[in-house]
């Protein structure tokens, strides 16, 4: 008696499952036409040979590997109007710690850059397809680091760690931005070429003209050598780094709003700036 209803229910279930195939409907979504742009990333540093990376943007669903165009001409205009061509010489330069990754440039100059606060540089990037990207940047005055210090937690043994504090005073004008990097290890042995322990960007909107104290979590051990490098940057570089971070966080997240990349490159995508930095070093005591 009880077996008949069970068989009937099983039959209805199988019938419903068989009909689910009719609920599937493949939809072809037409994608808008994609226009590939020049992507430029260049950070000038006084005392170092100018170099930059030029790639092209690719569709979202394409391969992740960067596309390096070979028909690009790059010219750097110095503050006195001198035109300096940067030769196409792509190079993946391995870092001392190969686990940290590689640094890439597509074009490079010949002579170390001479620059001082207030100098204005211009960049011109053009290819044979008619794409033309330009950018302008100004070297800002370095902001000195007032002090670096550390504080240990209250633990012992292998759990005894220190946080690191970097202090500096922001100049009076508004819209100053900073990038702070902390490297661990001996600089004489290439520690500054490795990936930093911390790499953060801040702006002075809430602390304009006041003292900044930037700290880390408890992540350093007794005996560690920590080098702080503080870069005084234009707001364009701050916005670029923040937008890249937001885009990475939104990538693959169906609930996140897509994030545009903001920079100062006209006619393309990217950033052109001068890294005006000061350094301070501290050895964590034992």
TIBA-532397 format. One record per residue (C-alpha): residue in one letter; chain; x, z, y. Coordinates in steps of 0.2 Angstrom, whole numbers. Each point is the difference from the previous one (the first is absolute). Layout:
N
<A,A,<X,Z,Y>>
...
//
This chain:
286
<X,A,<0,0,0>>
<X,A,<14,5,12>>
<X,A,<11,-15,-4>>
<X,A,<-12,-13,7>>
<X,A,<1,6,18>>
<X,A,<19,1,-1>>
<X,A,<1,-18,-7>>
<X,A,<-11,-6,14>>
<X,A,<10,9,14>>
<X,A,<16,-7,-8>>
<X,A,<-8,-18,1>>
<X,A,<-5,2,18>>
<X,A,<18,6,4>>
<X,A,<8,-15,-8>>
<X,A,<-12,-11,9>>
<X,A,<3,7,17>>
<X,A,<19,-1,-3>>
<X,A,<-2,-18,-5>>
<X,A,<-9,-4,16>>
<X,A,<13,7,11>>
<X,A,<11,-15,-1>>
<X,A,<-14,-9,10>>
<X,A,<4,13,14>>
<X,A,<17,-7,3>>
<X,A,<2,-13,13>>
<X,A,<17,-7,5>>
<X,A,<2,-3,19>>
<X,A,<13,-11,8>>
<X,A,<5,8,17>>
<X,A,<7,-13,11>>
<X,A,<16,6,8>>
<X,A,<4,-4,18>>
<X,A,<14,-12,3>>
<X,A,<17,10,1>>
<X,A,<13,-4,14>>
<X,A,<17,6,-4>>
<X,A,<9,9,14>>
<X,A,<18,4,3>>
<X,A,<4,18,-4>>
<X,A,<14,8,11>>
<X,A,<9,17,-2>>
<X,A,<15,3,11>>
<X,A,<8,17,5>>
<X,A,<15,-2,11>>
<X,A,<13,14,0>>
<X,A,<14,2,13>>
<X,A,<17,-3,-9>>
<X,A,<-8,-9,-14>>
<X,A,<-1,-19,-4>>
<X,A,<-18,-6,4>>
<X,A,<-10,-5,-15>>
<X,A,<-18,-3,-4>>
<X,A,<-12,-5,-14>>
<X,A,<-11,-15,2>>
<X,A,<-13,-3,-14>>
<X,A,<-18,-7,0>>
<X,A,<-17,8,-3>>
<X,A,<-9,-4,-16>>
<X,A,<-18,1,-6>>
<X,A,<-5,17,-6>>
<X,A,<-3,-5,-18>>
<X,A,<17,-10,-1>>
<X,A,<17,6,-7>>
<X,A,<7,15,9>>
<X,A,<18,-7,1>>
<X,A,<5,-5,18>>
<X,A,<0,-18,4>>
<X,A,<17,-3,10>>
<X,A,<-1,-16,10>>
<X,A,<16,-10,1>>
<X,A,<-4,-11,15>>
<X,A,<0,14,13>>
<X,A,<11,1,16>>
<X,A,<2,17,8>>
<X,A,<7,3,17>>
<X,A,<4,17,8>>
<X,A,<0,0,19>>
<X,A,<12,14,7>>
<X,A,<-4,9,16>>
<X,A,<12,-11,10>>
<X,A,<-9,-16,-6>>
<X,A,<13,-5,-13>>
<X,A,<-8,-8,-15>>
<X,A,<6,6,-17>>
<X,A,<-5,-10,-15>>
<X,A,<-3,10,-16>>
<X,A,<6,-10,-15>>
<X,A,<-11,-2,-16>>
<X,A,<10,10,-13>>
<X,A,<-13,9,-11>>
<X,A,<8,15,-9>>
<X,A,<-7,14,-11>>
<X,A,<13,14,4>>
<X,A,<0,13,-13>>
<X,A,<1,18,6>>
<X,A,<13,12,-7>>
<X,A,<-14,9,-10>>
<X,A,<-8,-15,-8>>
<X,A,<-15,10,-5>>
<X,A,<-5,1,18>>
<X,A,<-4,-19,1>>
<X,A,<8,-14,10>>
<X,A,<0,-5,18>>
<X,A,<-3,-19,4>>
<X,A,<4,-11,15>>
<X,A,<-3,-19,1>>
<X,A,<10,-2,17>>
<X,A,<15,8,7>>
<X,A,<12,-1,15>>
<X,A,<19,1,1>>
<X,A,<4,14,13>>
<X,A,<-5,18,1>>
<X,A,<-14,3,13>>
<X,A,<5,7,17>>
<X,A,<-15,9,8>>
<X,A,<-4,13,12>>
<X,A,<-16,9,6>>
<X,A,<-11,-12,10>>
<X,A,<7,-16,-8>>
<X,A,<-14,-13,-4>>
<X,A,<2,-12,-15>>
<X,A,<-11,-15,-5>>
<X,A,<-2,-8,-17>>
<X,A,<-5,-18,-4>>
<X,A,<-5,-5,-18>>
<X,A,<-5,-18,-3>>
<X,A,<-2,-11,-16>>
<X,A,<-2,-18,-3>>
<X,A,<-19,2,-4>>
<X,A,<-3,4,18>>
<X,A,<-2,19,-2>>
<X,A,<8,9,15>>
<X,A,<2,19,2>>
<X,A,<7,9,14>>
<X,A,<3,19,5>>
<X,A,<7,11,13>>
<X,A,<7,17,-1>>
<X,A,<9,13,11>>
<X,A,<13,12,-5>>
<X,A,<-6,18,5>>
<X,A,<12,14,5>>
<X,A,<5,11,-15>>
<X,A,<-8,17,-1>>
<X,A,<12,13,-6>>
<X,A,<-4,12,-14>>
<X,A,<1,18,7>>
<X,A,<2,9,-17>>
<X,A,<-2,-2,-18>>
<X,A,<-3,16,-11>>
<X,A,<-7,5,-17>>
<X,A,<-10,14,-7>>
<X,A,<0,6,-18>>
<X,A,<-16,5,-10>>
<X,A,<-1,17,-8>>
<X,A,<4,-5,-18>>
<X,A,<16,1,-10>>
<X,A,<11,-10,-12>>
<X,A,<-5,-18,-2>>
<X,A,<-16,2,10>>
<X,A,<9,5,16>>
<X,A,<-2,-14,12>>
<X,A,<1,-3,18>>
<X,A,<-11,-9,13>>
<X,A,<9,-10,14>>
<X,A,<-4,0,18>>
<X,A,<5,-12,13>>
<X,A,<-3,4,19>>
<X,A,<1,-11,15>>
<X,A,<-9,-1,17>>
<X,A,<-11,-15,5>>
<X,A,<3,-8,17>>
<X,A,<-13,1,13>>
<X,A,<-7,-17,-1>>
<X,A,<-15,-3,-11>>
<X,A,<0,-11,-16>>
<X,A,<17,4,-7>>
<X,A,<1,-2,-18>>
<X,A,<12,5,-13>>
<X,A,<6,-3,-18>>
<X,A,<9,14,-9>>
<X,A,<10,-3,-16>>
<X,A,<8,14,-10>>
<X,A,<13,-5,-13>>
<X,A,<8,12,-13>>
<X,A,<18,-2,-5>>
<X,A,<17,-3,7>>
<X,A,<0,-14,13>>
<X,A,<18,-5,-5>>
<X,A,<-6,-4,-17>>
<X,A,<-14,-11,5>>
<X,A,<-14,12,2>>
<X,A,<-8,-9,15>>
<X,A,<-2,-16,-10>>
<X,A,<-11,8,-12>>
<X,A,<-19,3,2>>
<X,A,<-3,14,11>>
<X,A,<-8,17,-5>>
<X,A,<-12,-2,14>>
<X,A,<-5,-14,11>>
<X,A,<-13,4,13>>
<X,A,<-7,-7,16>>
<X,A,<-8,10,14>>
<X,A,<-6,-2,18>>
<X,A,<0,11,15>>
<X,A,<-19,-1,5>>
<X,A,<-2,19,-4>>
<X,A,<17,6,4>>
<X,A,<5,-11,15>>
<X,A,<15,8,9>>
<X,A,<1,14,-12>>
<X,A,<11,6,-15>>
<X,A,<-3,-8,-17>>
<X,A,<4,9,-16>>
<X,A,<-2,-11,-15>>
<X,A,<1,9,-17>>
<X,A,<0,-4,-18>>
<X,A,<-6,8,-16>>
<X,A,<11,11,-10>>
<X,A,<10,-14,-8>>
<X,A,<19,4,4>>
<X,A,<12,10,-11>>
<X,A,<14,11,5>>
<X,A,<16,-10,3>>
<X,A,<-10,-16,5>>
<X,A,<6,-10,15>>
<X,A,<-14,-6,11>>
<X,A,<2,-14,13>>
<X,A,<-14,-2,13>>
<X,A,<-1,-16,9>>
<X,A,<-13,-1,15>>
<X,A,<-5,-17,6>>
<X,A,<-8,-2,17>>
<X,A,<-11,-15,-2>>
<X,A,<-13,-11,9>>
<X,A,<-18,3,-4>>
<X,A,<-1,-17,-8>>
<X,A,<11,6,-14>>
<X,A,<-10,16,-2>>
<X,A,<-16,-10,-2>>
<X,A,<8,-12,-12>>
<X,A,<6,14,-11>>
<X,A,<-17,9,0>>
<X,A,<-9,-16,-3>>
<X,A,<11,-5,-15>>
<X,A,<-3,18,-7>>
<X,A,<-19,-2,2>>
<X,A,<0,-17,-8>>
<X,A,<9,7,-15>>
<X,A,<-12,14,-2>>
<X,A,<-15,-12,2>>
<X,A,<7,-12,-13>>
<X,A,<-10,0,-16>>
<X,A,<-12,13,7>>
<X,A,<-17,-6,-1>>
<X,A,<-6,13,12>>
<X,A,<13,-2,13>>
<X,A,<-2,-12,15>>
<X,A,<14,-14,1>>
<X,A,<13,4,12>>
<X,A,<8,-13,12>>
<X,A,<19,0,3>>
<X,A,<4,3,18>>
<X,A,<17,-5,7>>
<X,A,<8,-9,15>>
<X,A,<3,-17,-7>>
<X,A,<-10,-14,9>>
<X,A,<-5,-15,-11>>
<X,A,<4,10,-16>>
<X,A,<0,17,-8>>
<X,A,<13,13,1>>
<X,A,<11,11,11>>
<X,A,<15,-2,11>>
<X,A,<9,15,7>>
<X,A,<15,10,3>>
<X,A,<5,16,-9>>
<X,A,<7,11,13>>
<X,A,<5,16,-10>>
<X,A,<9,16,1>>
<X,A,<6,10,-15>>
<X,A,<3,18,-5>>
<X,A,<6,8,-16>>
<X,A,<-2,17,-9>>
<X,A,<6,7,-17>>
<X,A,<-13,11,-8>>
<X,A,<9,17,-2>>
<X,A,<1,9,-17>>
//
